Amino acid sequence: MDQPAVGDVIGEMMRDAYAVRTGIGPRPLAGGRVPRPVIEIIERDDGLINGAPADHYLGEPAEWQPHDHRALRLCRGHVLDLGCGAGRTALELQRRGQAVTGLDTSPGAIEIARRRGLRDTVVTTIDEYARATARYDTFLLLGNNLGLFGGAERAPVLLAALASLANPGARIIAQGTDPYGTTDPVHVSYHERNRSRGRLGGQLRLRYRLLATEWFDYLQCSPAELETLLKGTGWQLKSIDDADRPYYLAVMELTP
């Protein structure tokens, strides 16, 4: 069986989701006439495959989860929205008059964010952007983007990059998922498998139509595990908001 090509999965998915939502641009069609729902495929390294509608990446504030609204109330100063995608949260901050930069590695996603009106955008990795002269007061990682911490090896590297871009007293506001509240044997056995290999997160890739990303580590951890990852990085866990369990908001601040 042919393997999917590695490419800009998020970008192609955002373009199609935007076209289906707005009617602007070519849409993927079912039966030649009916717009096909845009489905993001998440493939895990134990063989599990899940799918979810991609339209939520374009959701307006009325469609958001409660923790998204609470997160934006915590933002202060100049905000860097990491993994901004099509600009869902950055656009709302911009509407509120807050200085915000949207960063994503996907050229296609940034293209849609700009088309939707996001003014300040960067297409790069956070590692590359760490050499920039810009400085930020808030780093925003919503949409489960705490996963970008990767794991015990990747987290200190990412946190060091953010520290180099930080103003004094800067904070990270990240939304994560505590994976351990499930009794589903598929997930429980996956957690056990990872722990036996000395890992926290699972490895996965995203797929859409004929494209896939490279395999990458995507962190899902408990708040206690997150606090352990922060040790020695200069970032301190200040608060956990788990009112929407298993989802939580973690606020981390850069110590002097």
C-alpha positions in Angstrom: 0.0 0.0 0.0 1.3 3.5 -0.9 2.3 5.7 2.0 1.0 9.3 2.3 3.4 12.0 1.2 4.8 14.2 3.9 3.6 17.8 3.5 1.7 20.8 4.9 -1.2 18.8 6.4 -2.4 21.7 8.6 -2.3 24.1 5.7 -4.2 22.0 3.2 -6.8 21.1 5.9 -7.2 24.8 6.9 -7.7 25.9 3.3 -10.4 23.3 2.8 -12.1 23.9 6.1 -12.1 27.7 5.4 -13.6 27.0 1.9 -16.4 24.8 3.4 -17.2 27.2 6.2 -17.2 30.4 4.0 -17.9 29.1 0.4 -14.7 30.9 -0.7 -12.3 28.9 -2.7 -12.4 25.3 -4.0 -14.0 22.8 -1.7 -13.5 19.0 -1.4 -16.7 17.5 -2.8 -18.7 14.3 -2.2 -20.6 13.1 -5.1 -19.3 16.0 -7.2 -21.7 18.6 -5.6 -22.0 18.3 -1.8 -19.2 19.8 0.2 -17.3 17.0 2.1 -16.7 17.6 5.8 -13.0 18.3 6.5 -11.7 15.6 8.9 -8.4 15.7 10.7 -6.9 12.2 11.1 -4.7 11.6 14.2 -2.6 8.4 13.8 -0.8 7.1 16.9 2.3 4.9 16.9 0.4 2.0 18.5 -1.9 1.9 15.5 -4.9 3.8 16.9 -6.5 6.1 14.3 -9.0 8.8 15.3 -10.7 11.5 13.3 -12.3 14.8 14.2 -13.9 17.7 12.3 -11.4 20.4 11.5 -13.9 23.2 11.5 -13.2 24.0 15.1 -9.9 25.5 14.1 -11.9 28.3 12.6 -14.5 28.6 15.4 -15.7 32.1 16.5 -15.8 32.9 20.2 -19.4 31.7 20.6 -18.3 28.2 19.6 -15.3 28.0 21.9 -14.8 25.9 25.0 -15.1 27.7 28.4 -11.4 27.3 29.1 -10.5 29.2 25.9 -12.4 32.3 27.2 -10.8 32.0 30.6 -7.3 31.8 29.0 -7.7 35.0 27.0 -8.6 36.8 30.2 -5.2 35.9 31.5 -3.3 37.4 28.6 -1.3 40.5 29.2 1.0 42.7 27.2 2.4 41.5 23.9 1.2 38.0 23.1 2.9 35.3 21.0 0.3 32.7 19.9 2.2 29.5 19.2 0.7 27.1 16.8 -1.8 29.7 15.9 -3.2 27.8 12.9 -5.9 29.8 11.1 -5.8 32.5 13.8 -8.8 31.5 15.9 -7.6 33.0 19.2 -5.1 35.5 17.8 -7.8 37.2 15.8 -10.0 37.6 18.9 -7.1 39.2 20.9 -6.5 41.5 17.9 -10.2 42.5 18.0 -9.8 43.4 21.6 -6.9 45.7 20.8 -4.1 43.5 22.2 -0.7 43.3 20.5 -0.5 39.7 19.2 1.8 37.8 16.9 0.6 34.5 15.4 3.4 31.9 14.8 3.0 28.6 13.0 5.2 26.3 11.0 2.4 25.8 8.4 2.5 28.3 5.5 -1.0 27.3 4.5 -2.4 27.9 7.9 -0.8 31.3 8.1 -2.1 32.1 4.6 -5.7 31.5 6.0 -5.0 33.5 9.2 -3.8 36.5 7.1 -6.8 36.1 4.8 -9.1 36.3 7.9 -7.4 39.5 8.9 -4.5 38.6 11.3 -2.0 41.3 10.8 1.2 40.1 12.5 2.2 36.6 11.6 5.4 34.5 11.4 6.0 31.2 9.5 8.8 29.5 11.3 9.7 27.2 14.2 10.0 28.5 17.7 13.6 27.4 17.7 14.4 29.6 14.7 12.3 32.5 16.1 14.2 32.4 19.4 16.9 34.5 17.6 14.5 37.3 16.8 14.6 40.6 18.6 11.0 40.7 19.5 10.0 40.3 23.2 6.7 39.0 24.6 4.8 39.1 27.9 2.5 36.2 27.2 3.0 32.9 25.3 -0.3 31.4 24.4 -0.6 27.6 23.6 -4.3 26.8 23.3 -6.0 24.0 21.3 -4.1 21.4 23.4 -0.8 23.0 22.3 0.8 22.1 25.6 1.5 19.0 23.5 4.2 21.0 21.7 6.3 20.6 24.9 6.9 17.1 23.4 8.4 15.3 26.4 11.3 15.3 28.8 13.9 16.0 26.1 12.0 18.5 24.1 10.4 20.6 26.8 13.6 22.2 28.2 14.6 23.2 24.6 11.2 24.8 23.9 11.1 26.5 27.3 14.6 28.0 26.8 13.5 29.4 23.4 10.5 31.1 25.0 12.7 32.4 27.8 15.0 34.1 25.2 11.9 35.9 23.8 10.5 36.8 27.2 10.1 40.1 28.9 10.7 40.0 32.7 7.9 38.3 34.4 6.5 36.8 31.2 4.0 34.0 31.5 3.0 30.9 29.5 -0.7 30.0 29.3 -1.1 26.5 27.9 -4.0 24.2 27.5 -3.4 20.5 28.1 -5.2 17.3 28.7 -4.7 14.9 31.6 -4.7 11.5 29.9 -5.1 9.4 33.0 -8.8 9.8 33.8 -9.8 7.1 31.3 -10.6 3.5 31.8 -10.6 2.7 28.1 -8.2 -0.3 27.8 -6.9 1.0 24.5 -5.6 4.2 26.2 -4.7 2.6 29.5 -2.4 0.1 27.7 -0.9 2.9 25.7 0.0 4.8 28.8 1.5 1.6 30.3 3.5 1.0 27.1 4.9 4.6 27.2 5.8 4.4 30.8 7.7 1.1 30.2 9.7 2.9 27.6 10.5 5.9 30.0 8.2 8.3 28.1 5.4 10.6 29.0 3.9 11.6 25.7 2.8 9.5 22.8 4.2 9.7 19.3 1.7 10.5 16.6 1.3 12.1 13.2 -1.5 14.1 11.5 -3.0 13.1 8.2 -5.4 14.8 5.7 -6.3 13.3 2.4 -3.0 12.3 0.7 -0.7 14.1 3.1 0.8 13.2 6.5 3.2 15.0 8.9 6.4 13.4 10.1 6.0 11.4 13.3 6.4 13.6 16.3 6.1 13.4 20.1 3.0 15.2 21.4 2.8 15.6 25.2 -0.2 14.7 27.2 0.6 14.8 30.9 -0.9 15.4 34.3 -0.3 18.7 36.0 2.1 17.0 38.4 4.2 15.6 35.5 4.2 19.1 34.0 5.6 20.6 37.2 8.4 18.0 37.0 9.2 19.0 33.5 9.6 22.6 34.5 12.4 21.9 37.1 15.6 23.7 36.2 14.1 25.6 33.3 13.5 29.0 35.0 9.8 28.6 34.5 7.5 28.0 37.5 4.0 26.5 37.6 1.8 29.2 39.1 -1.7 27.8 38.7 -3.8 25.0 37.2 -7.4 25.6 36.1 -9.0 22.1 35.7 -12.7 23.2 35.9 -13.2 21.5 32.5 -11.4 18.2 33.4 -9.7 16.3 31.8 -8.7 19.6 30.0 -6.7 22.1 32.0 -5.1 25.5 31.7 -1.6 25.8 33.1 -0.1 29.2 33.9 3.7 29.3 34.1 5.9 32.3 34.9 9.5 33.1 34.3 11.3 33.5 37.6 14.0 36.2 38.0 
